Amino acid sequence: MSATIGLEDQGASTRSPGRAHGLFADTTPPSRQLLLDWLDQNGAYIHPSLQITEMEDGPGWRLTSKDNMEAFDLLFSIPKPSLLSTRTSSLPPLTLSDGPITNISIFHLALCLLHECRLGQLSPFYGYVQSLPRDTTECLLPIFWHLTELAGEDGPKGLRWLKGSEVERRMQSKAAEGLGYDDLVKFYTATSAHLPSTSTHPSPSPLLAFIHTYTLILTRAFTIDLYRPTALVPFADILNHSSDPHTSLASDDFVCHQCGSMGRCIHDILDHEGLPYRLNGTSLSKPQKFKMAGMRSEEDDTVELRAEREVKCGEEVWNSYGEIGDAGLLAEWGFLGGEYAGEGLLWRAEEVDTKGTASLEIWGRVIGVYAGETGSQAVDSDLENLWAGEGDEEDDGQGLISPPSSDTVGRSKLNLSLSGQLSFSLFLLVYLAADPPEADDPPTDILHDAKEAAEEIERAYAAVEERLSAEDATPANAESPADPPAKALSSSALECVHGVLDLLRRRTKAMYRSDLSSDEVLHLRDNLPPTSKYTRMAMTLTADERSLLATTIRRWEDLV
Ligand SMILES: C[S@@+](CC[C@H](N)C(=O)[O-])C[C@H]1O[C@@H](n2cnc3c(N)ncnc32)[C@H](O)[C@@H]1O
């Protein structure tokens, strides 16, 4: 069967497009009391000062505090069996003729949630699922903006403005992981007929219903443990995001991957003290390990929210969805935080070195991405020796290039930070692409030369800055200060500067209406009608990215 999108669904024309999924069509609106009763019956603890309130500027809920709460206070806990996961859902296991297709766990979880919604009051999770947002368009993710049935004409217009942006790159990465829109349609086409009939939904639900529950999963699910990699955590999913959060979800993840047990189980291999080996890799103390191993019931294993700092009376309690900027928030949560956070603009290695020369492989080796265990340690010490005493991440943010991060994941990041600094890794790849070294040059030599080139560029830039600020400080009628001796760049450093400029200009050019500056985009945005919410978000995002690129290009141009 093929999945129909579903606007023909009963009664759709009388509701908003975001309700055309047909779920909870004839029930009362989401009830906080039903949710609280369900949590109580399912063993949850809620701090007496926490309450659910309406969002201030839009639909939806948030958690606020009606009294001061101290750091370390337990705000919330819930036993793991009460989480909604593929393990706890009442959806029977899916096995299709062409083999099991449940490996895409996030789609599978969305199908489980759809099944619980279709069960209505018969679902063991009814008190929770009835509390979830009902309108898909409340936070429609860009992956669905092309669907005019949901996003109207505004969606495709917004998508156009995302062209060449960090959001588009993220959407492309998801599609490459098998999590694009076409993958979703394929999955639902293959599985929708397997959804059991229910009294309120005797036939399969339209694709819009799956899009609705998939959106809920993407914007609300948490990573839990080895047994339930992703699950919905009722109540905790009401927390909104801030880059300065009060709390985060904590869960012991070293449970048995076969049955989810925290205590000793039949699948465990025990060490000489009778402790399961899976507890060995943890930082728990011996008494804690014995306590965990002795747990008899899954009910004792909970996920928790604790205050990590004081929450003042009346404040909203914030969670963090990660160290993430606006592009990530828009792509994965459907909103802009406007908090000047995150990694700025990112590149994939092939986008930097489009010639596909040997430099890509050398870059991987030097930076330690492709190095094996020992290779990686060798790279660590090369990096440490070369940057010894220069500090990591404590850069003042004024230069053009930031020193390499000391952690393995961070050091391969190819990004331009929000303060306009190229990561060293990105600079290194541009440097290698400009003048590929011999494949067998030792990594330390390559790192050393690249560091020298970066330092030469920084010195030249500092000289330019000094001259420009001296010019600024000179009264109009006074003689100009004598120019400092021109800081001529070596030809290889100059090639790097051109390489960086080319990279930044290519990124700008790839954007929709790249002839428009950030200010011009903002001007157009400010004249949009109030209904253009997707276009407005997209234009805000692209204006910020244009501004970052333009400022950085100007700084590098000062060198040439
Ligand atoms: C986990 S839910 C949070 C609870 C949600 N507010 C509700 O009503 O149920 C995530 C969604 O909440 C909204 N959200 C979260 N943090 C936000 C913020 N700082 N500003 C605006 N919307 C936010 C976004 O729509 C996001 O997709």
The ligand as an SDF file (V2000), in Angstrom:
LIG
                    3D

 27 29  0  0  0  0  0  0  0  0999 V2000
   10.3450   19.0780   24.5560 C   0  0  0  0  0  0  0  0  0  0  0  0
    9.1420   20.1340   23.9310 S   0  0  0  0  0  0  0  0  0  0  0  0
    8.9610   21.2720   25.2080 C   0  0  0  0  0  0  0  0  0  0  0  0
    7.5590   21.3980   25.7060 C   0  0  0  0  0  0  0  0  0  0  0  0
    6.6450   22.1520   24.8380 C   0  0  0  0  0  0  0  0  0  0  0  0
    6.8140   23.5610   25.0750 N   0  0  0  0  0  0  0  0  0  0  0  0
    5.2070   21.7580   25.1030 C   0  0  0  0  0  0  0  0  0  0  0  0
    4.3560   22.6000   25.0300 O   0  0  0  0  0  0  0  0  0  0  0  0
    4.9030   20.6230   25.3470 O   0  0  0  0  0  0  0  0  0  0  0  0
   10.0770   20.9310   22.7110 C   0  0  0  0  0  0  0  0  0  0  0  0
    9.3470   21.9890   21.9190 C   0  0  0  0  0  0  0  0  0  0  0  0
    9.0400   23.1000   22.7500 O   0  0  0  0  0  0  0  0  0  0  0  0
    9.2750   24.3220   22.0650 C   0  0  0  0  0  0  0  0  0  0  0  0
   10.3910   25.0240   22.7360 N   0  0  0  0  0  0  0  0  0  0  0  0
   11.3300   24.4930   23.5450 C   0  0  0  0  0  0  0  0  0  0  0  0
   12.1670   25.4290   24.0190 N   0  0  0  0  0  0  0  0  0  0  0  0
   11.7550   26.5940   23.4900 C   0  0  0  0  0  0  0  0  0  0  0  0
   12.2210   27.9320   23.5830 C   0  0  0  0  0  0  0  0  0  0  0  0
   13.2830   28.2630   24.3130 N   0  0  0  0  0  0  0  0  0  0  0  0
   11.5480   28.8910   22.8870 N   0  0  0  0  0  0  0  0  0  0  0  0
   10.4840   28.5720   22.1130 C   0  0  0  0  0  0  0  0  0  0  0  0
   10.0000   27.3180   21.9870 N   0  0  0  0  0  0  0  0  0  0  0  0
   10.6210   26.3400   22.6610 C   0  0  0  0  0  0  0  0  0  0  0  0
    9.6330   23.9420   20.6300 C   0  0  0  0  0  0  0  0  0  0  0  0
    8.4520   23.9280   19.8770 O   0  0  0  0  0  0  0  0  0  0  0  0
   10.1660   22.5430   20.7800 C   0  0  0  0  0  0  0  0  0  0  0  0
   10.0470   21.7570   19.6280 O   0  0  0  0  0  0  0  0  0  0  0  0
  1  2  1  0
  2  3  1  0
  2 10  1  0
  3  4  1  0
  4  5  1  0
  5  6  1  0
  5  7  1  0
  7  8  2  0
  7  9  1  0
 10 11  1  0
 11 12  1  0
 11 26  1  0
 12 13  1  0
 13 14  1  0
 13 24  1  0
 14 15  1  0
 14 23  1  0
 15 16  2  0
 16 17  1  0
 17 18  1  0
 17 23  2  0
 18 19  1  0
 18 20  2  0
 20 21  1  0
 21 22  2  0
 22 23  1  0
 24 25  1  0
 24 26  1  0
 26 27  1  0
M  CHG  2   2   1   9  -1
M  END
$$$$
